[in-house]
Amino acid sequence: MTPGSTYRVQVRPDFDLYATAELADYLVALGVTHLYTAPLLTAAPGSTHGYDVVDHSRVNPELGGEPGRERLVAALHAHGLGLVVDIVPNHMSVAVPAANAAWWDVLRRGRESRFAGWFDIDWSRGPLRLPVLADDPNALDDLKVSWEGEADGELLYHELRFPIADGTGDGDPKDVHRRQHYRLISWRRGDTDVNYRRFFAVSTLAGLRVEDPAVFAATHREVLRWAPDGIRVDHPDGLRDPAGYLARLRKAAPDAWLLVEKILEPGEQLHREWPVDGTTGYDALGEVCGLFVDPAGEEPLHRLAGEPSWPGIRYQGKKRAATTLLAAELGRIARLAPEVPHAAEALAELAAAFEVYRSYLPAGARHLAAARTEAARRRPELAEALDALRTRLCDPADELAQRFQQYTGAVMAKGVEDTAYYRHTRFVALNEVGGDPARFGVTPEAFHRAAAVRQRDWPRGMTTLSTHDTKRSEDVRARLAVLSEMPTEWAATLRRWTRAAPLADASLALLLWQTVAGAWPIERERLHAYLEKAAREAATSWADPDLAAEAALHAAADQAYDDPDLRADIDAFVATITPYGWSNSLGQKLVQLAMPGVPDTYQGTELWDNSLVDPDNRRPVDFALRRELLRRIDAGWMPPVDATGAAKLLVTSRVLRARRDRPFDRYEPVVVEGPAAEHAFTFDRGGVVAIATRLPVKLALQGGWGGTKLALAPGRWGDVLTGRTWQSRRVPLSDVLSAYPVALLVVNRDQV
């Protein structure tokens, strides 16, 4: 059964399955129909997110194990709720080798292990290379023996945490070494020397071969036993054959609501032949947030940033990721084309020029053609190599083509999401997963077109505004959108703040002060943690961070707290833009919850939530506060739009309840007439009309709604937020939106 709506909970050791089960009555009151959980299978010890699975055969005991899962399901069913589970088919954690029985067995027995086929290992490169050694071997604890490796002259170490060959540990150390099926190397060599496929550039996450039916069966048996109502597939782009995998999964779970975390670039469509219900909604996120960004702010904000264009920064980030972070994967692919001179260089250029995360051959051959043209333009000396590779890269049966498709997605994720988004900082509200910083805002007309396509083609796909992967929460983006309406005031403010706390790196200064503007007041330690991650992602260097530059960045941030004049200025500016940010937040929430698709609410975002990138967005949620505020609202309280965020809870609960009770089965724009018509975004879902205010700063400057009116069909219309009703065919927006900047009108056509 397709959910009416979902609520995402980050189940974790300090908020386990039993605690999650206690939310069932609250979720029913909120109006959702299904709980959507983080991965529940056994993960690496202490995991706070669950995407580092080590055992597919059981529920994570740190979350409550099978008894906890049964308690959760019983609680959900008792309240009429369903369960959507998140699964991770692409990789397993090998951070703690002994915790992963399959990996441990491969280390002990090598290619003879019955689990050797589980992992995507290049055995032609010799024993497994494990990048775990510290820079200073003498600083390591638990060393057993050391010796000179005969094969390549490197120092190799055996730690007690790793198995001795054949499990014996007897005999001469050099003989033991020869019989071992792995070599320990410096952690610094992980990006260049590992011989197993990784998740992106994370050496502690080893790629799985779920294209093998036996591996699929072993890694999915437990989850499929639960018979969940819905399944969310993490990172399908990393799989060897996503379409084949999804066909097998659909056959195994024919009735499940099936979603893929497929990140679509602007203009890209999900493949219709995939047996899925849709994506996890990053595309919808970009459309909704863009609706509240003023396109007129693009040019002044670009001048303020004074930085290179987005395409150049994007290319540089992808090229660097392709040749450094993912050098091991690039080398493995290039070795499949020994007949092509400069194959590695050509493949890296192709990946850097790729327009989307990956192609899905044969349909995606056009993306290869476009990338070849762009790569040859940038590197004409590689034209011959590019042409030599083209035929093989277009052949779905060629291992070269299969691995290149897996590689381009990793290049995009590491080069764009985790690098370029931290370098291109003219307006960071646009730097979001699946977004396009070059697309400055989304017009109402463009949104209506996209929504009509979604209603026609993917009405069961998920929509979202915040996830565990977003770079900043929906409310931070909503407040930052205000800056697009007042670029002159923002420029003056930025100059004051940078004079008070100067930074040599102008790009990082922009990132710092936009983060402050969007998330203030924010605890000092949270801001510092974010800035450290941002600086290292921007430099593509966690291995060798620029500590001097980071110290300067942290010192500037400290000024925001320690300089009384600067702090007062920040407080004053944030106080000015926050009410408009609240208006945008309510507008975004209403549109996302009411638009075509199945809306998801990320944990805690039914109130204001000014979270930043993970792990900040996985902080504990105060559900007791949310219960109490919802109880007051249900008792008749009409909350003001203020710092409590209760107005957002009102909007969330009332729209979700309306969706639960009504079909929301069509999508049509609604006519608005009058001097402020451009500030009202409206659509009809079949007798339910959503109204959101956009560009609230300019609306206030022109004096409000004036004579602007909404054209309604015959009937008595009631606002589910306020309880007020109207029967006129032309309703003044100044009346409809007098209490809140949003409304949801429901018609009773019997009362004409």
Secondary structure, DSSP 8 states (H G I E B T S, - for coil): ---S-EEEE--BTTB-HHHHHTTHHHHHHHT-SEEEES--EEESTT-SSS-SEEEEEEE-GGGTHHHHHHHHHHHHHHTT-EEEEEE--SEEE-SSGGG-HHHHHHHHHGGGSTTGGGB-B-GGG-SEEEEEE-S-GGG-SSEEEEEE-TTT--EEEEETTS--GGGT--S-HHHHHHH-SEEEEEGGGHHHH--B-EETTEEEEEEB-TTSHHHHHHHHHHHHHT--SEEEE--GGGSS-HHHHHHHHHHHSTTSEEEE-----TT----TTSSSSEE-SHHHHHHHHHTTS-GGGHHHHHHHH----HHHHHHHHHHHIIIIITHHHHHHHHTT-TTSTTHHHHHHHHHHH-SSS---TTTTHHHHHHHHHHHHHH-GGGHHHHHHHHHHHT-TT-HHHHHHHHHHHHHHIIIIIIIIHHH--S-GGG--TT--TTS----HHHHHHHHHHHHHH-TTSEE-S--TT-SB-HHHHHHHHHHHH-HHHHHHHHHHHHHHS--S-HHHHHHHHHHHHHH-S--HHHHHHHHHHHHHHHTT-SSS--HHHHHHHHHHHHHHHH-HHHHHHHHHHHHHHHHHHHHHHHHHHHHHHHSSSEEEEETTTTS----BSTTGGGS---HHHHHHHHHHHHTT----SSTT-HHHHHHHHHHHHHHHHS-----EE--EESTTGGGEEEEESSSEEEEEE--HHHHHHTTS-TT-EEE--SSEEEETTT--EE--SEEEHHHHTSS-SEEEEEEETT--
